[in-house]
Amino acid sequence: MVCMGQPSALECSRCNKTYTPNQVLNLCECGAPLLVRYDLAAVRASWSKEQLASSAPGMWRYAPVLPADASEAVTLNEGWTPLIRATSLGRDVGASDLWIKDEGRNPTDSFKARGLSCAVTMAQKLGLRKLAIPSAGNAAGALAAYAAAAGIESHIFMPRDVPQANFIECKAFGANVTLVDGLISDCARIVGERKAAEGWFEVSTLKEPYRIEGKKTMGYEVAEQFAWQVPDAILYPCGGGVGLIGMWKAFAELQELGWIGPKRPKMISVQAVGCEPITRAFEQKAQVSQFFNNAHTVASGLRVPKALGDFLVLQAVRDSGGTALSITDEEMLDAGVLLAEREGIFAAPEGGACVAAVRHLLQTGFLKSNERIVIYNTGSGLKYLEAYATRFPRYAATQQDRLGGLITPR
């Protein structure tokens, strides 16, 4: 009998105070994020990796280490994304064992689907009816989609210059959308100021314990797809950093379950030169980052001037023997085009940033050409057409020739 989705506690990531699971909670009393803990000894006694052979593909195949049973999941078939060997790209950058984990194949075209599937599942389970999120774009689209599937109200706050795809998808899913003059931090301030009066539960990055549980499945998947041999290095585009934190948590759980050996991957945080709080903190040997003023980058998911879980990202990077670096917008767009040309994968600029970062790290010798390296592409390039349009301009001569003319009356 498999022990399904039963957290043993919610534990503070800083002060280690514990809370009873299945409470409606955002943060610990000390202001730090909460992490879901499981009785992994009980899980290990009732669940084996061999049982996964008969499990349906998708994130919820890992339900025994998720906070809800698969039968309770609000799901759009997220997860189990392809892990693609990038042989041609590898030759270009000098890596003989390079792989792309393409999270752009998820529902709503980004890895955010994993976290929001889990968060909305728990919101439904706990009886919450109104959810609010500040977002740089893709998390908003995912919340809107999963809230629609669950019949829950969603309230979205996004920067006014968010990619058009994110705005349109949120509206199409029936979300209540507010565009804000400012950054995701300004959106977060508005949600914080209004949520009590409006009756919203906030599901922003790490301000509830369940998005990280969905995103940690990226770590379970890559281990399973490599037959429980983890790669040497993982490059991850770091905005709020939940995916990186979640994967580090996943590898710790997998070790406790006895499914992988003592080795964990080097975790490499990749940011944009125009918004690099984690990179600077890493270089300065600081435990937390400073708010990054005048944040700007075409990779909207990286435009996060201060991450609530920055100390967890920095800890994972350092404990793993990894590193943190930043890439210019020009480099990430050029690298995104190179990935498309060489491998047929149209990646978000965030994924392009990781391609450029691999080249840098191989040139400096931090990574070796024969190491197994995995790049996480966190979204589809189709969500960032405005950014890539700078590489491929297309001009409309008249109003009748405007973009989208195939569906424009003549």
Secondary structure by P-SEA (a helix, b strand, c coil): ccccccccbbbbcccccccccccccccccccbbbbbbcaaaaaaaccccccccccccccccccccccccccccccccccccccccaaaaaaaacccbbbbbccccccccccaaaaaaaaaaaaaaacccbbbbbcccaaaaaaaaaaaaacbbbbbbbcccccaaaaaaaaaaccccccccccaaaaaaaaaacccccccccccccccccaaaaaaaaaaaaaaaaccccccbbbbbcccaaaaaaaaaaaaaaaaaccccccccbbbbbbbccccaaaaaaaaccccccccccccccccccccccccaaaaaaaaaaaaccccccccaaaaaaaaaaaaacccccccaaaaaaaaaaaaaaaacccccccbbbbbbccccccccccccccbbbbbcccccccccccccc
